[in-house]
Amino acid sequence: MKKEVVVLFGSGSIGEAIARRVSAGKKLLLADYNEDNLKNVQKRLQEAGFDVETIKADLSSRASIKSVVNKAQELGEIKHLINAAGVSPSQTTPEQVLKVDLYGTSVLLEEFGKVIADGGSGVIISSQSGHRLPALGEENDKKLAMTSTEDLLDLDILKSDTIKDSLAAYQYAKRENVLRVASESVNWQKRGARINAISPGIVMTPLALDELNGPRGAGYKKMFESMVTKRPATPDEIAGLAEFLLSDKAAFITGSDFLIDGGVTAQYWYGNVNEVRESGKAK
């Protein structure tokens, strides 16, 4: 008998921490562009007793995402989708950020929404960065949420006069992720399935280390000083929330976004913390 399948896009620290919590007794399919990462995570998880297969995948490619869907269906019934893949603004160009984090995530929601099992669930790891943008207005929200996926990157709001650098691209991508989760949750509900977003603050991962050592590192450190925790989150703190959202305990929750950032976004908008305001362009 085929097992239930958990699909994880992105074999980084957050994704691995979530997968460890929800994949016991199931088949876990790891999808990542970096084959060395896939091998390393597969080895760790197999040594811990998980049943793991891997597939190289490009989140910016619909064909690649479909190949992951096909592989997952060969393994069994798709119970959970976890998307923890993406690029940071310090790593690449604005165009690539939008192609991977905005377009790719939208395709992922669409394609897995066609095949997710009855009673299945998913989480999309977004970012507090999407909460740093001001209100975009009802018309722009609807466009980001509901424009045909293949036309998304042609929206005026995503052109160079708005998207002036990789950070702006990242912020708009993460805002779009949350809106798209809400929109696509309507289609997931038709299959008896749920999908939610999580918007973490700074989590101690290799990607975050790139940011800490990059041009916005000083802003990050000021941000830590203002936070209730005085530190970044750990991947396991994000995984705890994801585990709940993927479980039957969250059966009444879908189409939602959960900000988990140590309170720094609340301070950014409503506090009197100049350092947080000055570091508003951090992730």
PAFIVO-127628 format. One record per residue: residue in three letters; x, y, z of N, C-alpha, C, O, CB in turn. Coordinates in steps of 0.05 Angstrom, whole numbers, padded with zeros to 5 digits, always signed. Glycine has a CB too. Layout:
BEGIN
ALAXYZXYZXYZXYZXYZ/...
// end
This chain:
BEGIN
MET+00017-00024+00000+00000+00000+00000+00018+00025+00000+00037+00027+00015-00019+00000+00025/LYS+00011+00044-00017+00026+00068-00019+00022+00085+00006+00001+00086+00018+00019+00084-00043/LYS+00043+00099+00015+00042+00116+00038+00031+00144+00031+00029+00151+00008+00070+00120+00051/GLU+00022+00158+00052+00017+00186+00048+00043+00201+00043+00064+00192+00053+00002+00198+00073/VAL+00042+00222+00027+00066+00235+00018+00067+00264+00029+00047+00278+00029+00068+00236-00013/VAL+00091+00271+00039+00096+00299+00046+00116+00310+00026+00137+00297+00021+00108+00301+00076/VAL+00110+00332+00013+00128+00345-00006+00140+00370+00006+00126+00388+00015+00113+00351-00033/LEU+00167+00371+00007+00181+00394+00017+00197+00407-00005+00215+00394-00016+00199+00386+00041/PHE+00190+00432-00012+00207+00448-00030+00226+00464-00013+00217+00479+00004+00189+00466-00049/GLY+00251+00462-00018+00271+00477-00004+00282+00460+00020+00268+00456+00039+00260+00503+00006/SER+00306+00451+00017+00318+00433+00038+00335+00449+00058+00354+00438+00068+00335+00412+00025/GLY+00327+00474+00064+00341+00489+00084+00332+00483+00112+00316+00464+00117+00337+00519+00079/SER+00341+00498+00131+00337+00492+00160+00308+00493+00168+00299+00475+00183+00352+00511+00177/ILE+00292+00513+00159+00264+00514+00166+00249+00491+00155+00233+00478+00169+00252+00541+00157/GLY+00252+00486+00129+00238+00464+00116+00244+00437+00129+00226+00421+00134+00245+00462+00087/GLU+00270+00432+00135+00277+00407+00148+00264+00405+00176+00255+00383+00183+00308+00405+00150/ALA+00264+00427+00191+00253+00426+00218+00223+00419+00216+00213+00405+00233+00257+00453+00232/ILE+00209+00430+00196+00180+00424+00193+00176+00395+00185+00160+00381+00197+00167+00443+00173/ALA+00192+00386+00166+00189+00359+00156+00193+00339+00178+00180+00318+00179+00209+00354+00133/ARG+00212+00344+00195+00217+00325+00218+00192+00322+00235+00188+00300+00247+00241+00334+00235/ARG+00176+00342+00237+00153+00341+00255+00128+00328+00243+00111+00319+00257+00146+00369+00263/VAL+00127+00327+00216+00102+00317+00204+00106+00293+00185+00087+00284+00173+00090+00339+00188/SER+00130+00283+00182+00136+00262+00162+00140+00234+00173+00143+00216+00157+00160+00270+00147/ALA+00139+00230+00198+00143+00203+00209+00121+00185+00199+00097+00191+00201+00143+00204+00240/GLY+00129+00162+00189+00109+00142+00178+00099+00149+00151+00083+00134+00140+00087+00140+00197/LYS+00108+00171+00139+00099+00179+00112+00124+00178+00094+00146+00175+00103+00087+00207+00112/LYS+00118+00180+00068+00140+00183+00048+00146+00213+00045+00127+00229+00041+00132+00171+00021/LEU+00171+00221+00048+00179+00249+00046+00194+00252+00019+00214+00239+00014+00196+00257+00070/LEU+00184+00271+00003+00197+00278-00022+00209+00305-00019+00195+00325-00016+00177+00277-00046/LEU+00236+00306-00021+00251+00332-00019+00256+00342-00047+00266+00328-00064+00277+00328-00004/ALA+00249+00367-00051+00254+00380-00077+00271+00405-00073+00264+00423-00057+00227+00388-00091/ASP+00293+00407-00087+00311+00430-00084+00327+00432-00110+00332+00412-00124+00329+00427-00059/TYR+00337+00456-00115+00354+00461-00139+00382+00452-00134+00396+00444-00153+00354+00491-00146/ASN+00391+00452-00109+00418+00445-00102+00420+00416-00094+00410+00407-00074+00428+00463-00078/GLU+00433+00400-00111+00434+00371-00107+00451+00363-00083+00445+00343-00070+00445+00358-00132/ASP+00471+00379-00076+00487+00373-00052+00470+00377-00027+00471+00360-00009+00512+00392-00051/ASN+00453+00398-00027+00435+00401-00004+00416+00378-00002+00411+00368+00020+00419+00427-00007/LEU+00405+00369-00024+00387+00346-00024+00400+00322-00012+00388+00308+00005+00377+00340-00052/LYS+00425+00316-00021+00438+00292-00010+00444+00294+00019+00440+00275+00034+00465+00288-00026/ASN+00452+00317+00028+00459+00321+00056+00435+00318+00074+00436+00305+00095+00472+00348+00061/VAL+00413+00331+00066+00388+00330+00083+00376+00302+00082+00367+00291+00102+00368+00350+00073/GLN+00377+00289+00058+00367+00262+00056+00382+00243+00075+00370+00227+00088+00369+00252+00027/LYS+00408+00246+00076+00425+00229+00093+00417+00233+00122+00414+00213+00137+00454+00234+00088/ARG+00415+00258+00131+00409+00263+00159+00381+00252+00166+00378+00240+00187+00409+00293+00164/LEU+00362+00256+00149+00335+00247+00155+00333+00216+00154+00319+00204+00170+00315+00259+00136/GLN+00346+00204+00135+00345+00174+00133+00359+00162+00158+00349+00142+00169+00360+00165+00108/GLU+00380+00174+00167+00394+00164+00191+00376+00168+00216+00380+00154+00236+00420+00179+00195/ALA+00357+00187+00214+00338+00191+00236+00313+00174+00234+00295+00176+00250+00331+00220+00238/GLY+00312+00158+00213+00289+00139+00210+00267+00148+00191+00247+00134+00189+00277+00135+00236/PHE+00271+00169+00176+00251+00178+00157+00254+00164+00130+00277+00157+00122+00252+00209+00154/ASP+00232+00161+00116+00232+00149+00089+00232+00172+00069+00212+00185+00064+00206+00131+00085/VAL+00256+00176+00056+00260+00200+00041+00269+00194+00012+00286+00177+00007+00282+00217+00055/GLU+00257+00208-00007+00267+00209-00034+00272+00238-00042+00261+00256-00030+00247+00195-00054/THR+00288+00242-00063+00294+00269-00071+00289+00272-00101+00288+00253-00116+00324+00275-00065/ILE+00286+00298-00109+00284+00305-00137+00295+00333-00140+00288+00351-00125+00254+00303-00147/LYS+00312+00337-00160+00321+00364-00166+00299+00380-00178+00285+00370-00196+00346+00363-00185/ALA+00295+00404-00169+00272+00420-00178+00279+00450-00179+00295+00459-00163+00247+00416-00160/ASP+00267+00463-00198+00271+00492-00201+00244+00505-00196+00225+00502-00212+00282+00499-00230/LEU+00242+00520-00174+00217+00533-00166+00207+00553-00186+00184+00560-00187+00219+00545-00139/SER+00225+00564-00203+00218+00584-00222+00206+00572-00248+00199+00587-00266+00241+00601-00229/SER+00204+00545-00249+00196+00532-00274+00171+00515-00269+00170+00498-00252+00219+00513-00284/ARG+00150+00521-00285+00125+00505-00282+00131+00476-00290+00120+00458-00276+00103+00517-00300/ALA+00146+00472-00311+00152+00444-00319+00166+00429-00297+00159+00405-00292+00169+00444-00344/SER+00184+00442-00283+00198+00429-00261+00179+00423-00238+00180+00401-00226+00221+00446-00252/ILE+00162+00442-00231+00143+00438-00210+00124+00414-00217+00117+00398-00200+00126+00463-00205/LYS+00115+00413-00242+00098+00391-00250+00112+00364-00248+00100+00344-00242+00089+00395-00279/SER+00138+00364-00253+00153+00339-00250+00154+00330-00221+00154+00306-00215+00182+00342-00260/VAL+00154+00349-00202+00153+00342-00174+00126+00331-00167+00123+00311-00152+00160+00367-00156/VAL+00105+00344-00177+00077+00334-00173+00075+00305-00183+00064+00288-00169+00057+00352-00188/ASN+00085+00300-00207+00083+00273-00218+00098+00252-00201+00088+00230-00196+00094+00272-00246/LYS+00122+00260-00192+00138+00242-00175+00123+00236-00149+00122+00213-00140+00166+00254-00170/ALA+00112+00257-00137+00098+00254-00112+00074+00235-00115+00068+00218-00098+00089+00281-00101/GLN+00059+00238-00137+00036+00221-00142+00044+00192-00147+00028+00174-00140+00020+00232-00166/GLU+00067+00187-00158+00077+00160-00161+00082+00147-00134+00080+00123-00131+00102+00160-00178/LEU+00089+00163-00114+00096+00153-00088+00072+00148-00071+00072+00131-00053+00115+00173-00074/GLY+00050+00162-00076+00026+00159-00060+00008+00183-00061+00009+00198-00079+00034+00153-00031/GLU-00009+00186-00040-00028+00207-00038-00015+00231-00025-00003+00228-00003-00053+00198-00022/ILE-00017+00255-00037-00003+00278-00026-00018+00290-00003-00040+00302-00006+00001+00300-00049/LYS-00007+00287+00021-00020+00295+00046-00013+00324+00054-00030+00339+00062-00014+00276+00068/HIS+00013+00330+00051+00023+00357+00060+00041+00369+00039+00058+00355+00027+00037+00355+00087/LEU+00039+00395+00035+00058+00410+00019+00071+00430+00038+00058+00445+00052+00045+00424-00005/ILE+00098+00431+00037+00113+00451+00052+00131+00466+00032+00147+00454+00019+00131+00438+00075/ASN+00127+00492+00030+00145+00508+00013+00162+00526+00030+00153+00545+00041+00128+00525-00008/ALA+00188+00518+00031+00207+00534+00046+00230+00543+00027+00252+00550+00036+00218+00519+00070/ALA+00224+00542+00001+00245+00550-00018+00243+00579-00025+00223+00592-00020+00241+00533-00044/GLY+00265+00590-00035+00265+00618-00043+00293+00629-00043+00312+00615-00036+00248+00635-00025/VAL+00296+00654-00051+00321+00667-00052+00319+00693-00035+00298+00704-00031+00330+00674-00081/SER+00342+00702-00025+00342+00726-00009+00350+00750-00027+00363+00746-00048+00362+00724+00015/PRO+00343+00774-00019+00349+00797-00035+00379+00802-00038+00387+00816-00056+00336+00821-00024/SER+00395+00792-00020+00424+00796-00022+00437+00775-00041+00461+00778-00047+00437+00794+00005/GLN+00421+00756-00050+00433+00734-00066+00430+00738-00096+00446+00725-00111+00420+00709-00058/THR+00412+00754-00105+00406+00753-00134+00393+00779-00143+00391+00799-00128+00388+00729-00141/THR+00384+00780-00168+00372+00803-00181+00342+00806-00174+00329+00787-00166+00376+00802-00211/PRO+00331+00830-00177+00302+00833-00174+00286+00814-00191+00266+00803-00182+00294+00862-00179/GLU+00295+00811-00216+00280+00794-00234+00279+00765-00225+00258+00752-00227+00293+00795-00262/GLN+00301+00755-00214+00302+00728-00204+00286+00724-00178+00273+00704-00174+00331+00719-00200/VAL+00286+00744-00161+00270+00743-00137+00240+00740-00145+00226+00723-00134+00274+00769-00120/LEU+00231+00757-00163+00203+00755-00172+00197+00729-00186+00175+00717-00182+00197+00778-00190/LYS+00216+00719-00202+00211+00694-00216+00209+00670-00197+00192+00653-00201+00234+00689-00236/VAL+00226+00670-00177+00226+00647-00158+00205+00651-00136+00187+00634-00133+00254+00644-00145/ASP+00207+00673-00121+00191+00676-00097+00162+00683-00103+00144+00675-00088+00204+00697-00079/LEU+00157+00698-00124+00130+00706-00130+00117+00687-00150+00098+00674-00144+00130+00735-00141/TYR+00128+00686-00174+00117+00669-00195+00118+00639-00187+00098+00625-00188+00131+00673-00222/GLY+00141+00630-00178+00144+00602-00172+00126+00592-00150+00113+00571-00151+00173+00596-00164/THR+00123+00608-00129+00105+00601-00107+00077+00600-00116+00061+00583-00108+00108+00621-00083/SER+00069+00618-00134+00042+00618-00144+00036+00593-00161+00015+00582-00159+00037+00644-00162/VAL+00055+00585-00177+00052+00561-00193+00050+00537-00174+00033+00519-00179+00076+00557-00212/LEU+00066+00536-00154+00066+00514-00135+00038+00511-00122+00027+00489-00120+00087+00519-00113/LEU+00027+00534-00113+00000+00533-00101-00021+00523-00121-00038+00507-00114-00008+00561-00091/GLU-00018+00532-00145-00037+00524-00166-00035+00494-00173-00055+00480-00173-00032+00541-00191/GLU-00011+00485-00178-00008+00457-00187-00014+00437-00164-00026+00416-00169+00021+00453-00197/PHE-00005+00443-00140-00011+00424-00118-00040+00426-00110-00051+00407-00099+00008+00430-00095/GLY-00052+00449-00114-00081+00452-00109-00098+00434-00126-00121+00429-00119-00089+00480-00112/LYS-00087+00425-00148-00102+00407-00166-00101+00378-00157-00117+00361-00165-00091+00408-00194/VAL-00082+00371-00139-00077+00343-00132-00076+00337-00103-00075+00313-00095-00051+00334-00145/ILE-00077+00357-00085-00075+00353-00057-00098+00335-00047-00120+00337-00057-00075+00380-00041/ALA-00092+00317-00029-00112+00298-00019-00134+00311-00003-00130+00332+00009-00098+00276-00002/ASP-00157+00299-00003-00179+00306+00014-00168+00304+00043-00158+00284+00051-00204+00289+00010/GLY-00171+00326+00058-00160+00326+00085-00131+00335+00086-00119+00335+00108-00163+00300+00097/GLY-00119+00341+00063-00092+00350+00062-00088+00379+00071-00108+00393+00074-00080+00346+00035/SER-00063+00387+00073-00057+00414+00082-00030+00422+00073-00013+00406+00066-00060+00417+00113/GLY-00026+00449+00073+00000+00459+00064+00008+00484+00079-00010+00498+00089+00001+00464+00034/VAL+00033+00491+00079+00043+00516+00090+00063+00528+00070+00080+00514+00059+00056+00512+00118/ILE+00061+00554+00066+00079+00569+00050+00095+00588+00069+00083+00603+00084+00064+00586+00028/ILE+00121+00585+00069+00138+00603+00085+00142+00629+00070+00157+00629+00050+00165+00589+00093/SER+00130+00650+00080+00132+00676+00068+00153+00692+00085+00175+00681+00090+00105+00691+00067/SER+00147+00716+00093+00167+00732+00108+00153+00756+00120+00134+00767+00109+00190+00741+00090/GLN+00164+00765+00143+00155+00791+00154+00159+00814+00134+00146+00834+00137+00170+00796+00180/SER+00177+00810+00115+00183+00831+00096+00158+00840+00081+00156+00864+00074+00204+00822+00077/GLY+00140+00822+00075+00115+00830+00062+00098+00848+00078+00081+00862+00067+00100+00805+00054/HIS+00102+00847+00105+00086+00864+00123+00098+00892+00126+00087+00909+00139+00083+00851+00150/ARG+00121+00897+00113+00133+00923+00115+00123+00942+00093+00128+00966+00095+00163+00921+00112/LEU+00108+00932+00074+00097+00949+00053+00072+00963+00064+00057+00951+00079+00091+00933+00028/PRO+00067+00987+00056+00041+01000+00062+00019+00986+00047+00024+00970+00029+00042+01030+00056/ALA-00006+00993+00054-00029+00982+00040-00026+00988+00010-00020+01010+00002-00055+00993+00051/LEU-00031+00968-00007-00029+00971-00036-00055+00978-00049-00056+00985-00073-00017+00947-00049/GLY-00077+00977-00034-00103+00983-00045-00118+00958-00055-00105+00938-00062-00101+01003-00068/GLU-00144+00959-00055-00160+00935-00062-00155+00926-00090-00153+00902-00095-00190+00942-00059/GLU-00152+00944-00109-00147+00936-00137-00121+00921-00140-00120+00900-00153-00147+00961-00155/ASN-00099+00932-00128-00073+00918-00131-00073+00892-00115-00061+00872-00125-00051+00936-00120/ASP-00086+00891-00092-00088+00866-00077-00101+00844-00094-00092+00822-00096-00103+00870-00051/LYS-00123+00852-00107-00137+00832-00124-00121+00823-00148-00121+00800-00155-00164+00844-00134/LYS-00106+00842-00159-00089+00834-00182-00067+00814-00173-00062+00795-00187-00076+00859-00194/LEU-00054+00820-00150-00034+00802-00141-00045+00775-00133-00032+00754-00136-00019+00814-00117/ALA-00069+00775-00122-00082+00751-00112-00093+00734-00135-00093+00709-00133-00103+00757-00093/MET-00104+00746-00156-00121+00731-00174-00113+00733-00204-00125+00719-00220-00148+00741-00172/THR-00093+00749-00211-00084+00749-00238-00075+00722-00247-00062+00707-00232-00061+00770-00242/SER-00081+00714-00271-00071+00689-00282-00041+00686-00278-00026+00705-00282-00078+00687-00313/THR-00033+00663-00268-00005+00660-00260+00015+00668-00281+00035+00681-00275+00000+00631-00252/GLU+00010+00661-00306+00029+00667-00327+00030+00696-00334+00047+00705-00349+00022+00650-00352/ASP+00011+00712-00324+00010+00740-00329+00020+00757-00306+00021+00782-00307-00018+00749-00337/LEU+00026+00744-00284+00033+00758-00259+00056+00778-00263+00055+00801-00254+00039+00739-00237/LEU+00077+00768-00275+00102+00784-00277+00099+00808-00296+00117+00825-00298+00125+00767-00287/ASP+00076+00809-00310+00071+00832-00328+00055+00854-00315+00049+00874-00327+00056+00823-00353/LEU+00047+00850-00289+00032+00870-00275+00048+00896-00273+00072+00896-00268+00023+00860-00248/ASP+00034+00919-00277+00047+00945-00275+00060+00949-00247+00082+00961-00245+00027+00967-00280/ILE+00047+00939-00226+00058+00943-00199+00085+00929-00195+00099+00934-00175+00037+00933-00179/LEU+00091+00910-00213+00116+00896-00210+00137+00905-00230+00158+00891-00234+00112+00866-00214/LYS+00133+00928-00243+00152+00938-00263+00174+00954-00248+00172+00959-00224+00138+00956-00283/SER+00194+00961-00264+00219+00973-00252+00215+01000-00239+00231+01007-00222+00239+00976-00274/ASP+00193+01014-00245+00189+01040-00232+00180+01036-00203+00183+01054-00186+00169+01056-00247/THR+00170+01012-00196+00163+01005-00169+00185+00987-00157+00193+00991-00134+00136+00991-00168/ILE+00193+00967-00172+00213+00947-00163+00240+00958-00170+00251+00951-00191+00208+00919-00175/LYS+00252+00974-00153+00277+00987-00159+00302+00971-00151+00324+00977-00160+00278+01014-00146/ASP+00298+00951-00134+00321+00935-00125+00310+00908-00116+00286+00903-00115+00337+00949-00103/SER+00329+00890-00108+00321+00863-00100+00305+00862-00075+00287+00845-00072+00346+00846-00097/LEU+00310+00881-00057+00294+00882-00032+00265+00888-00038+00247+00876-00027+00306+00903-00013/ALA+00260+00908-00055+00232+00915-00063+00219+00890-00076+00195+00884-00070+00231+00939-00081/ALA+00233+00877-00093+00223+00853-00106+00215+00832-00085+00194+00819-00087+00243+00841-00125/TYR+00232+00829-00065+00227+00809-00043+00202+00817-00027+00186+00800-00021+00251+00807-00025/GLN+00200+00842-00021+00177+00851-00005+00151+00847-00020+00131+00838-00009+00180+00881+00003/TYR+00150+00854-00046+00126+00850-00061+00120+00821-00065+00097+00812-00065+00129+00864-00088/ALA+00141+00805-00069+00137+00776-00072+00124+00764-00047+00106+00748-00049+00163+00761-00077/LYS+00134+00772-00024+00123+00762+00001+00095+00772+00007+00079+00757+00019+00142+00769+00024/ARG+00089+00797+00000+00061+00806+00002+00043+00790-00016+00021+00781-00009+00059+00836-00005/GLU+00053+00785-00041+00037+00770-00060+00033+00741-00050+00011+00730-00054+00051+00769-00087/ASN+00053+00729-00038+00050+00702-00028+00026+00699-00009+00010+00681-00011+00075+00693-00013/VAL+00024+00718+00009+00002+00718+00029-00025+00721+00015-00045+00708+00021+00006+00740+00050/LEU-00027+00740-00004-00051+00744-00019-00058+00720-00036-00082+00712-00038-00049+00769-00036/ARG-00038+00708-00047-00043+00685-00065-00052+00661-00049-00069+00645-00058-00017+00678-00080/VAL-00041+00657-00025-00050+00636-00007-00080+00638-00001-00095+00619-00002-00034+00635+00019/ALA-00089+00663+00004-00117+00667+00010-00134+00661-00015-00154+00648-00013-00122+00696+00018/SER-00125+00670-00038-00140+00665-00063-00141+00635-00070-00162+00624-00075-00127+00681-00086/GLU-00118+00622-00069-00116+00594-00077-00130+00576-00056-00137+00553-00063-00087+00585-00081/SER-00132+00586-00032-00146+00569-00011-00174+00563-00020-00185+00542-00011-00145+00583+00016/VAL-00186+00580-00036-00214+00575-00045-00214+00549-00062-00232+00533-00060-00224+00599-00062/ASN-00193+00546-00080-00192+00522-00096-00184+00498-00080-00194+00476-00085-00171+00526-00119/TRP-00167+00501-00060-00159+00479-00043-00184+00469-00027-00187+00445-00023-00137+00488-00023/GLN-00201+00488-00019-00225+00479-00004-00243+00461-00021-00256+00444-00010-00240+00504+00005/LYS-00243+00465-00047-00259+00448-00064-00250+00419-00063-00266+00400-00069-00258+00457-00093/ARG-00225+00414-00055-00215+00387-00052-00215+00378-00023-00204+00357-00016-00186+00385-00063/GLY-00226+00395-00005-00227+00388+00023-00200+00391+00036-00194+00378+00056-00236+00359+00027/ALA-00184+00410+00026-00156+00414+00036-00153+00443+00045-00168+00461+00038-00136+00407+00014/ARG-00131+00447+00060-00125+00474+00071-00097+00483+00064-00079+00466+00060-00129+00473+00102/ILE-00094+00509+00062-00068+00521+00057-00065+00547+00072-00083+00563+00072-00063+00525+00026/ASN-00043+00551+00085-00037+00575+00101-00009+00585+00096+00008+00570+00086-00042+00570+00131/ALA-00004+00610+00103+00022+00622+00101+00033+00628+00129+00018+00633+00148+00022+00647+00084/ILE+00060+00627+00132+00074+00635+00156+00094+00657+00147+00109+00653+00128+00088+00611+00170/SER+00093+00679+00161+00112+00701+00155+00132+00704+00178+00126+00719+00197+00096+00728+00150/PRO+00155+00691+00177+00174+00693+00198+00190+00719+00197+00192+00731+00176+00193+00669+00197/GLY+00200+00726+00221+00220+00747+00222+00247+00735+00217+00250+00717+00200+00219+00762+00250/ILE+00267+00745+00231+00294+00735+00226+00297+00708+00240+00293+00706+00264+00315+00755+00237/VAL+00304+00688+00224+00308+00661+00234+00337+00654+00228+00347+00660+00206+00288+00640+00220/MET+00350+00642+00247+00379+00636+00244+00382+00613+00225+00381+00589+00233+00392+00630+00271/THR+00387+00619+00200+00392+00600+00178+00415+00610+00162+00424+00633+00165+00366+00596+00160/PRO+00426+00593+00144+00448+00602+00127+00440+00626+00110+00456+00644+00105+00457+00580+00108/LEU+00414+00627+00101+00405+00650+00085+00405+00675+00102+00413+00697+00093+00376+00645+00074/ALA+00396+00673+00128+00397+00696+00145+00425+00705+00151+00430+00729+00153+00383+00690+00172/LEU+00443+00687+00152+00472+00694+00156+00482+00710+00133+00498+00729+00136+00489+00669+00160/ASP+00473+00703+00108+00480+00719+00085+00471+00748+00089+00486+00767+00082+00468+00708+00059/GLU+00447+00751+00099+00436+00778+00103+00451+00792+00126+00457+00816+00123+00406+00777+00110/LEU+00457+00778+00147+00471+00790+00170+00499+00800+00162+00509+00820+00173+00473+00771+00193/ASN+00511+00786+00143+00537+00793+00134+00537+00811+00109+00558+00818+00098+00554+00769+00128/GLY+00513+00819+00101+00510+00836+00077+00506+00865+00084+00511+00873+00107+00486+00826+00061/PRO+00498+00881+00065+00496+00910+00070+00475+00918+00090+00476+00940+00101+00490+00923+00043/ARG+00455+00900+00095+00434+00907+00115+00439+00895+00142+00421+00894+00159+00407+00898+00104/GLY+00464+00884+00147+00470+00871+00172+00467+00888+00196+00457+00879+00217+00497+00860+00171/ALA+00475+00913+00194+00473+00931+00217+00444+00936+00225+00437+00938+00248+00486+00958+00211/GLY+00426+00937+00204+00398+00941+00210+00386+00917+00224+00369+00920+00242+00383+00945+00184/TYR+00395+00893+00216+00386+00869+00230+00393+00870+00260+00376+00864+00277+00398+00844+00217/LYS+00418+00878+00266+00427+00878+00294+00412+00898+00310+00406+00893+00334+00457+00884+00295/LYS+00405+00921+00299+00388+00941+00313+00361+00929+00317+00348+00934+00338+00386+00967+00296/MET+00351+00914+00298+00325+00901+00301+00325+00882+00325+00305+00882+00340+00318+00887+00275/PHE+00346+00866+00328+00347+00847+00350+00345+00862+00377+00331+00853+00395+00373+00831+00349/GLU+00358+00885+00379+00358+00900+00404+00330+00909+00411+00324+00912+00435+00376+00925+00402/SER+00313+00914+00392+00286+00924+00397+00266+00902+00403+00244+00907+00412+00276+00940+00373/MET+00273+00877+00398+00254+00855+00399+00251+00845+00428+00269+00847+00444+00262+00832+00381/VAL+00227+00833+00433+00222+00822+00460+00241+00799+00466+00247+00795+00489+00193+00813+00461/THR+00249+00785+00446+00267+00762+00450+00297+00770+00451+00313+00755+00463+00264+00742+00428/LYS+00304+00793+00440+00332+00802+00437+00349+00783+00420+00373+00783+00423+00344+00805+00465/ARG+00336+00767+00404+00351+00748+00388+00334+00740+00364+00310+00745+00363+00358+00722+00405/PRO+00346+00727+00344+00330+00716+00322+00316+00690+00331+00322+00679+00352+00348+00710+00297/ALA+00297+00682+00315+00283+00656+00320+00300+00633+00312+00320+00636+00297+00256+00656+00305/THR+00293+00610+00322+00305+00585+00312+00286+00571+00292+00262+00576+00293+00312+00565+00336/PRO+00297+00555+00274+00279+00541+00256+00257+00525+00270+00235+00523+00260+00295+00522+00238/ASP+00263+00514+00293+00244+00498+00308+00220+00514+00318+00198+00504+00321+00257+00483+00331/GLU+00225+00540+00323+00202+00557+00332+00183+00561+00309+00159+00563+00313+00213+00584+00342/ILE+00193+00563+00284+00175+00565+00261+00162+00538+00256+00138+00537+00249+00191+00574+00236/ALA+00177+00517+00260+00166+00490+00254+00143+00483+00274+00125+00469+00266+00188+00469+00257/GLY+00145+00493+00298+00123+00488+00317+00097+00498+00307+00076+00485+00309+00130+00500+00344/LEU+00097+00523+00297+00072+00535+00286+00063+00519+00261+00040+00514+00257+00077+00564+00279/ALA+00082+00512+00243+00076+00498+00219+00063+00471+00225+00044+00462+00213+00101+00494+00201/GLU+00075+00457+00245+00064+00431+00253+00034+00433+00261+00018+00417+00253+00080+00419+00276/PHE+00028+00454+00276+00000+00458+00284-00017+00464+00260-00039+00452+00258-00001+00482+00304/LEU-00009+00481+00242-00025+00488+00219-00030+00465+00200-00050+00463+00187-00012+00511+00204/LEU-00010+00447+00199-00013+00423+00182-00030+00401+00194-00039+00383+00180+00014+00412+00175/SER-00035+00403+00220-00049+00382+00235-00079+00386+00235-00089+00407+00227-00039+00381+00263/ASP-00093+00365+00243-00122+00367+00245-00131+00387+00267-00154+00395+00267-00134+00340+00251/LYS-00113+00394+00285-00120+00413+00305-00126+00441+00293-00140+00457+00306-00098+00416+00326/ALA-00116+00445+00269-00121+00471+00255-00142+00468+00233-00141+00482+00213-00094+00481+00243/ALA-00160+00449+00237-00180+00443+00216-00197+00467+00208-00208+00468+00186-00198+00421+00225/PHE-00199+00487+00225-00216+00511+00220-00200+00534+00209-00210+00556+00207-00230+00519+00245/ILE-00175+00529+00202-00157+00550+00193-00148+00545+00164-00135+00525+00159-00132+00553+00211/THR-00155+00563+00146-00144+00562+00119-00145+00589+00106-00162+00606+00113-00160+00541+00102/GLY-00127+00594+00087-00126+00620+00074-00115+00642+00091-00119+00666+00085-00153+00627+00064/SER-00101+00635+00112-00092+00655+00132-00061+00658+00131-00047+00641+00120-00100+00647+00160/ASP-00052+00679+00143-00023+00685+00145-00017+00690+00175-00032+00703+00189-00015+00709+00128/PHE+00006+00679+00184+00013+00681+00212+00041+00695+00214+00061+00683+00205+00013+00654+00226/LEU+00041+00719+00225+00065+00734+00229+00079+00724+00255+00067+00725+00276+00060+00765+00230/ILE+00104+00715+00253+00118+00705+00276+00146+00717+00275+00165+00706+00264+00120+00673+00275/ASP+00149+00741+00288+00173+00757+00284+00183+00770+00310+00199+00789+00308+00167+00779+00264/GLY+00174+00761+00333+00184+00773+00358+00173+00801+00363+00183+00815+00381+00214+00774+00358/GLY+00152+00809+00349+00140+00834+00353+00152+00858+00339+00143+00881+00343+00140+00840+00382/VAL+00171+00853+00321+00186+00875+00309+00168+00890+00289+00172+00914+00285+00211+00866+00296/THR+00150+00876+00275+00133+00890+00256+00113+00908+00270+00107+00930+00260+00118+00870+00238/ALA+00103+00899+00293+00085+00917+00308+00100+00942+00317+00089+00964+00317+00075+00902+00333/GLN+00125+00939+00324+00141+00962+00332+00146+00980+00308+00146+01005+00310+00168+00954+00344/TYR+00151+00968+00285+00156+00983+00261+00133+01002+00254+00137+01025+00247+00161+00965+00237/TRP+00108+00992+00257+00085+01008+00249+00074+01025+00272+00063+01046+00267+00064+00989+00238/TYR+00076+01014+00296+00061+01027+00318+00078+01036+00341+00068+01049+00360+00040+01009+00327/GLY+00103+01029+00341+00121+01036+00363+00136+01062+00359+00131+01076+00339+00140+01014+00368/ASN+00154+01067+00377+00170+01092+00375+00199+01083+00376+00215+01093+00393+00163+01112+00398/VAL+00206+01065+00358+00233+01054+00358+00247+01062+00332+00243+01049+00311+00232+01023+00362/ASN+00263+01083+00333+00275+01093+00309+00293+01072+00295+00294+01071+00270+00292+01118+00315/GLU+00307+01056+00311+00324+01036+00300+00309+01017+00282+00318+01008+00261+00339+01021+00322/VAL+00285+01009+00291+00269+00991+00276+00260+01004+00250+00260+00992+00229+00244+00981+00292/ARG+00251+01029+00252+00243+01043+00228+00266+01046+00208+00262+01042+00184+00233+01071+00235/GLU+00290+01052+00218+00313+01055+00201+00321+01028+00188+00333+01028+00166+00337+01066+00216/SER+00315+01006+00201+00322+00980+00190+00298+00968+00175+00297+00944+00170+00331+00961+00212/GLY+00279+00984+00168+00255+00975+00155+00259+00961+00129+00242+00946+00119+00236+00997+00151/LYS+00283+00965+00117+00289+00952+00092+00302+00925+00096+00310+00912+00076+00306+00970+00075/ALA+00304+00916+00120+00315+00889+00125+00293+00869+00121+00269+00876+00119+00327+00887+00154/LYS+00301+00844+00119+00282+00822+00113+00260+00820+00134+00243+00802+00131+00297+00796+00111/
// end
